[in-house]
Amino acid sequence: WQAYDIVFRRPHFGEGGKLAKPAFLTVFHNGVVVHHDSVLFGPMSFETRQHYQGHPGKQPLLLQNHGNPVRYRNLWIRPLSVETDGRDAGTALERYRTELATWPWKVNDKQRPRPPIVAAGADGSPPADARVLFQGGDLAQWAAGATGKVTDGSLVVKGELQTKDAFGDCQVHVEWTAVGKAGSGKRAGIRLLDRYEVQLDDPIGAIRRLSPPFVIAGRE
């Protein structure tokens, strides 16, 4: 079985159907990001690029089969509010115009290079190009200096534990469960570049001191 997780931000139109804000798409394929905040130049087309034309903001989801039967399971969808889209309309429209003007490929261009193949992990295992930082074993990927204890295949950190190697742009996968109850002065998080932190405490999913999550999705 394959899996897609798709985040779609619809286009917005102003008076007379004029484009006010283009559509954006983020796609995870089997947990691997394959499109990240990609601006859509207009509706799909077969040979020539189609320009935006005003259309309804909501329409049914369509599962397509044109001679290629597919089985589905576990389909779900979560509507996203307009307020959770932080893109400024003017900036988004300018990005759309710039990328469209400089885009080197035609629709279905056979000269376009094929993307590299990444073997996705099976049953929760990491993709082939991922660096495994911890999978229930030792702490070989982590620097000394903080208390990190492995018990029953899980890692508990006291203080701060950092990787031996440095990372910039990245996709991070982490699974965790709380050991105790959060309280005043207690905090836990995943910190990037030692400056930007995604909280593991209350509220779960917040970007610390910058932005709360759209919703609280933690399991009890």
N, C-alpha and C positions, 0 to 999 in steps of 0.2 A: 504493500500500500504506500502511496505517496501522500504528502500533506502540503497544503498551501495555507499560509496565514496572510491575508491581504488587508492592508489598510488603504482605503480609498477616500480621497477628498474630492468631492464633486466640483465641477466648474460653477461659477456664478456669473449671471448675466444682468446687465443693467437695462436701461430704457431702450426699447426697440430691439432687444435681443443682442445688444453689443456685449462682447466679452469683458467682464470686469475682473475675473480671477480664473486662471486655468485650473485644470484638474491635476492632482498629484497622486502617485501610487507608490506604496512600499510593499514588497512581497518577500516572505520567507518561504523557502522550499525545503521541506524536511529539516527545519530549524536553521537553515543557512540563508542569510540575506542575499537576494539576487537582484532586487531593485530597492533603492533607498531614496525616497522622496523624489522620485523621477517625475519631471513635468511632462504632461501629455500635450502634444501639439494639436490634438483634435480627435474626432472620432476615428475608429479603425477604418481602413480602406484596403482594397485589393491591389490597386496599381498606382493611383495618384493620391497625394495627400489631401485629406479633407479638412476644411476649415471649420472652426466652431460656428454653430448656429444655435440660437436660443432653444432650449428644450426644458421640460419639467425637471424640477429638482429631485423628484422621487419617481422611480419606476420599478417594476418587478425585477427580481434577480432572475437571470436566464441561464439554464444549463444547456449547452449546445452539443449536438451530435449530428455531424454531417458525414456519416459513413465511418465514424470511428467510435464504436460503442465503449462506454466507460461506466464502471460501477462506482457508486458513491456510498459513503457511510459517514456518520458523525458530522453533519453539516449544521453550523450555527452561525448566526449573524448578530452583531451588536450595533445598533444605530449610534452614531457619534454626533454630539451636538456641535453646532457651528461655533459656539464659544470656545471649544477646546482646540480649534485650529488657530494657532498663533501667527500665521503668515499675514503680513500686511499686504493688502490687495495690490497696491501700487508696485511694491517690490516684486511680488509674485508675477505680475503682468510684465514687468520689465525683464525678468529672468526668462519668461516664456518667449518674448520677442527676440532676445539675444540668442538663445539656444536655437530657436527655429531658423534664424538668419544664418547661423554658422554651422548648422547640422550638415555633415558631409555625405550622408547616405540617402538614397532614394528608398521608397517603400519596397520592401522585399528585395533589397539590393543584394545580388549574389556575390558581389565583390567585398561585401562586409565581412570581416574576419569572425570566425566562430568563437564563442567564449570558451574559456578553459573548463574542463570537467572536474568537479569535486565530488568524490564519493561520500555521500551522506551516511551518517551513522545509522545503525539499525537498533531498534529497541532502546532508544535513549542514549546510545553511545555517541561520541563526538564525531563530526565530519573529519575526513582524512587530512585536511589542511589545518586542523585546529591543534594548538599546543595544549596538551593535557596538563593542567596545573595540580589537580588532585582528583583521585578516583578511588579513594578508600585505602590507599597504601601509604607510602612514605612522603616526606616533605622535601624531596630532592630539588623541587623547583622554587623553593622558598628560602629567603635569606634568614640567617640566624639573628637573634636579638630580641625576639618576643617569644612568649610562651604559646606554642602551638601543640596541642595534644590530640593524638589520634586514638579514638576509643570506639570499638565496634564498627569500624569502617567510616566513621565521621570525624570531622575536624572541628575542634573547639579552640578559639583564639582568645587569649587574654592580652589586652593591650592592642598592639598593631603588628600585623604580619604582612610583609611585602615580598613580592616575587624577586628572584635574583635578576631577571632580565627586565628591561624597560619596554613599554608598549605605548603607541600613540593611537592612531585610528584603529579601532578594533570592534569586534562583536564578542561580547562576554556572555557566557551561559553559567548560571550559578543556581544550585538548588540548596535550600536551607530550611531549617525549622528552629523555632525559638527554644532555647534551653530553659530560660527563666522568664519572669514577667518584666516588661519594660517599666521604668519608673523615672522619677525626677533625676536628671543628671546622668541617666543611663542611655547609651546610644550604640548603634551598630550600623554599619553600612559598607558599601562597595565604593572605594574612592579611586577615581581616575586622574592621572597626572598629579596626584596628591592635592587636588584642588576641587574636584567636582565629584559629589558623592550622591549615590542613590541609597536612600534609607532602607534599612531592614526592620526598623522599629516604627513607632507611631508618628505620622501615618505611613504605613508601608507603601513603597513606590514613589515617595516624594523625592524630588531633587532638593537636597538639604539647603535650607535658607534661600531657595530660589523659586521653587514651584511645587505646589501640591499635585498629586496624581489626579487624573480625570475622575477616577472612581477608586474605591477601596476594593481590591479583588482578592485579598488574602483568604486562605482557607483556615477554618477553625481548627 
